[in-house]
Amino acid sequence: MSTSGFKSALDLARLIDHTLLKPTASQADIGILCREAIAHGFWSVCVAGTWVATAHMAVRGSPVKVCAVVGFPLGNASSTAKAAETAAAVKDGADEIDMVINLGALKAGDIDTVTSDIRNIVTVAAGRPVKTILETCFLTDGEKRIAAKAAVAAGAAFVKTSTGFGRGGATVADVTLLRQAVDAGTGVKASGGIRDLATATAMVAAGATRLGTSASVALMSELAGGRPKTADIKSY
């Protein structure tokens, strides 16, 4: 077994949502992302709605899935708008949805609105896994637990730490807290700042069952014994 704790490269690869969400991403960039995902066997590519159809065509015939972000990165679009965005992503070929919760409603203690917002997306996703992005850097520990429980109650498949556009990303403490807050059947996705193998390993040890990162290729290189590299784009 590797000292990282991963038995094989595929062990790590199948945990990774290979992510490109920078606002200047081009069609060529998405093509590269998809080819990298196929070459390394990543679980999915995670892209903005405008690129879902492009990614779907690029990975067809491979096991790689397409994950679309919704309400990204602020979460404060109306629930109707988020549902429409989800419907469009599904139509374009999305296999999974990563949605940002209504942070304002959560901070105000309006849990019914938070839960309803998530449930709407789960309904429109029609059986496709929905990951709820909590943006933990803005929340107290109590709010993180409340948000996680609302996500489970609404039928979400995962709780996810971060967008990568907030003031902080995933931490071991937050992954541990979320793992403890949800049932065993709910996944925990660590995302934001995962740029090296040590961080990825620590997140999985803390209970993460999915990793969102744009440094995926660098992680695979490091696992294979190459010199650790820093991604040239921000990890989300």
C-alpha positions in Angstrom: 0.0 0.0 0.0 1.2 3.5 -0.7 2.2 5.6 2.2 -0.6 7.9 1.2 -3.2 5.3 2.2 -4.4 4.8 -1.3 -3.9 1.2 -2.5 -3.6 2.2 -6.1 -3.9 5.2 -8.5 -7.4 4.1 -9.4 -8.3 4.2 -5.7 -7.6 7.9 -5.6 -8.8 8.7 -9.1 -12.3 7.3 -8.5 -12.8 9.8 -5.6 -12.0 12.8 -7.7 -14.4 15.3 -9.4 -11.9 16.9 -11.8 -12.9 20.5 -11.6 -12.7 23.6 -13.8 -14.9 26.5 -12.7 -12.7 29.5 -13.4 -14.8 32.2 -15.2 -12.4 32.4 -18.1 -12.5 28.7 -19.0 -12.7 28.1 -22.7 -14.0 25.2 -24.8 -10.4 24.2 -25.3 -9.8 24.1 -21.6 -12.9 21.9 -21.1 -11.6 19.6 -23.8 -8.3 19.2 -21.9 -10.1 18.7 -18.6 -12.2 15.9 -20.2 -9.2 14.2 -21.8 -7.3 14.3 -18.5 -10.3 12.8 -16.7 -10.5 9.9 -19.2 -6.8 9.3 -19.1 -6.6 9.1 -15.3 -10.0 7.5 -14.6 -11.4 10.3 -12.5 -15.0 9.9 -11.3 -16.3 13.0 -13.0 -15.6 16.4 -14.6 -17.2 19.3 -12.7 -18.1 22.2 -14.9 -20.3 25.3 -15.1 -23.7 24.9 -16.9 -22.5 26.5 -20.1 -20.1 23.6 -20.6 -22.2 20.6 -19.6 -23.1 19.7 -23.2 -19.5 20.1 -24.3 -18.3 17.9 -21.5 -21.0 15.3 -22.1 -19.9 14.9 -25.7 -16.2 14.8 -24.7 -16.5 12.0 -22.2 -19.2 9.9 -23.9 -18.3 6.2 -24.2 -16.1 6.5 -21.1 -17.0 5.9 -17.4 -16.3 9.6 -16.6 -19.5 11.4 -15.4 -20.4 15.1 -15.8 -21.1 17.1 -12.7 -22.8 20.5 -13.1 -22.8 23.3 -10.6 -26.0 25.1 -9.8 -26.5 28.5 -8.0 -22.8 28.8 -8.2 -20.9 30.3 -6.4 -23.2 32.5 -4.1 -26.3 30.3 -3.7 -28.6 33.3 -3.6 -30.4 32.8 -6.8 -34.1 32.1 -6.4 -35.1 28.5 -6.0 -37.0 28.7 -9.3 -33.9 29.9 -11.1 -31.8 27.1 -9.5 -34.5 24.5 -10.6 -34.4 25.9 -14.2 -30.6 25.7 -14.2 -30.7 22.1 -13.0 -33.3 21.2 -15.6 -31.0 22.7 -18.3 -28.0 20.8 -17.0 -29.9 17.5 -16.9 -31.1 18.1 -20.5 -27.5 18.8 -21.6 -26.3 15.5 -20.1 -25.3 16.2 -16.4 -25.0 13.1 -14.3 -24.6 14.9 -11.0 -25.5 18.3 -9.6 -23.5 20.4 -7.1 -25.8 23.1 -5.8 -25.0 26.0 -3.4 -27.5 26.3 -0.6 -29.3 29.5 0.4 -26.8 30.8 2.8 -28.8 33.9 3.7 -31.8 31.8 4.8 -29.5 29.5 6.8 -27.9 32.4 8.6 -31.3 33.8 9.4 -32.5 30.5 10.8 -35.0 29.9 8.0 -34.4 26.2 7.7 -37.6 25.5 5.9 -36.4 27.7 3.0 -33.0 26.0 3.0 -34.6 22.5 2.9 -37.2 23.4 0.3 -34.5 24.9 -1.9 -32.5 21.7 -1.8 -35.6 19.5 -2.2 -36.6 21.4 -5.4 -33.2 20.6 -6.9 -33.4 16.9 -5.8 -36.8 16.7 -7.5 -35.7 18.2 -10.8 -32.5 16.2 -10.8 -34.7 13.1 -11.1 -32.6 10.6 -9.3 -29.2 12.1 -10.2 -27.0 12.6 -7.1 -27.3 16.1 -5.7 -24.4 17.5 -3.6 -25.2 20.5 -1.4 -22.4 23.0 -1.1 -22.5 24.5 2.4 -19.7 27.1 2.0 -18.5 26.2 5.5 -16.1 29.1 5.8 -19.1 31.4 6.4 -20.8 29.1 9.0 -20.6 28.3 12.7 -20.2 24.7 13.6 -23.8 24.7 14.7 -24.9 26.1 11.3 -22.9 23.4 9.5 -24.7 20.7 11.4 -28.1 22.2 10.7 -27.3 22.6 7.0 -26.1 19.1 6.8 -29.2 17.7 8.4 -31.4 19.8 6.1 -29.6 18.4 3.1 -30.2 14.8 4.3 -33.9 15.6 5.0 -34.2 17.1 1.5 -32.8 13.9 -0.1 -29.3 15.2 -1.1 -26.7 12.5 -1.8 -23.8 14.5 -0.4 -22.8 17.4 1.7 -19.9 19.4 0.3 -17.7 21.8 2.1 -16.9 24.7 -0.3 -17.2 26.4 -3.6 -13.5 27.6 -3.6 -14.7 31.1 -4.2 -15.3 31.9 -0.5 -12.6 32.9 2.0 -11.6 29.4 2.8 -11.8 25.8 1.5 -12.1 22.4 3.0 -10.6 21.6 6.4 -10.1 18.4 8.2 -12.1 19.7 11.0 -15.1 20.5 8.8 -15.0 17.2 7.0 -14.9 15.4 10.3 -17.9 17.5 11.6 -19.9 16.8 8.4 -19.1 13.1 8.5 -20.5 13.0 12.1 -23.5 15.1 11.2 -24.9 12.9 8.4 -25.8 9.2 8.2 -23.5 6.6 6.7 -25.4 6.6 3.4 -24.7 10.3 2.8 -21.5 11.2 1.1 -19.1 14.0 2.2 -17.3 15.9 -0.5 -14.2 17.9 0.4 -13.5 20.8 -2.0 -11.3 23.9 -2.0 -7.6 24.0 -1.5 -6.8 20.3 -2.1 -3.6 20.7 -4.0 -1.3 17.9 -2.7 -1.5 14.3 -1.8 -1.1 14.9 1.9 -4.2 17.1 2.0 -6.2 14.6 -0.1 -5.1 11.8 2.2 -6.1 13.8 5.3 -9.5 14.6 3.9 -10.3 11.0 3.1 -9.0 9.9 6.5 -11.4 12.4 8.1 -14.4 10.9 6.2 -14.5 12.5 2.7 -15.9 10.1 0.1 -15.4 12.5 -2.8 -12.7 15.1 -3.5 -13.3 18.2 -5.7 -10.0 19.7 -7.1 -8.5 21.1 -10.2 -5.1 19.8 -9.0 -6.1 16.3 -9.8 -3.4 15.5 -12.3 -0.8 16.8 -9.9 -2.1 14.5 -7.2 -1.9 11.5 -9.5 1.7 12.5 -10.5 2.6 12.8 -6.8 1.1 9.4 -6.0 3.1 7.9 -8.8 6.3 9.2 -7.3 6.7 12.4 -9.4 7.6 15.6 -7.8 4.6 17.4 -6.2 3.3 20.1 -8.4 1.1 23.1 -7.7 -1.9 23.5 -10.1 -1.8 26.5 -12.3 -5.4 27.2 -11.6 -7.2 27.5 -8.3 -8.4 24.3 -6.7 -12.2 24.4 -6.0 
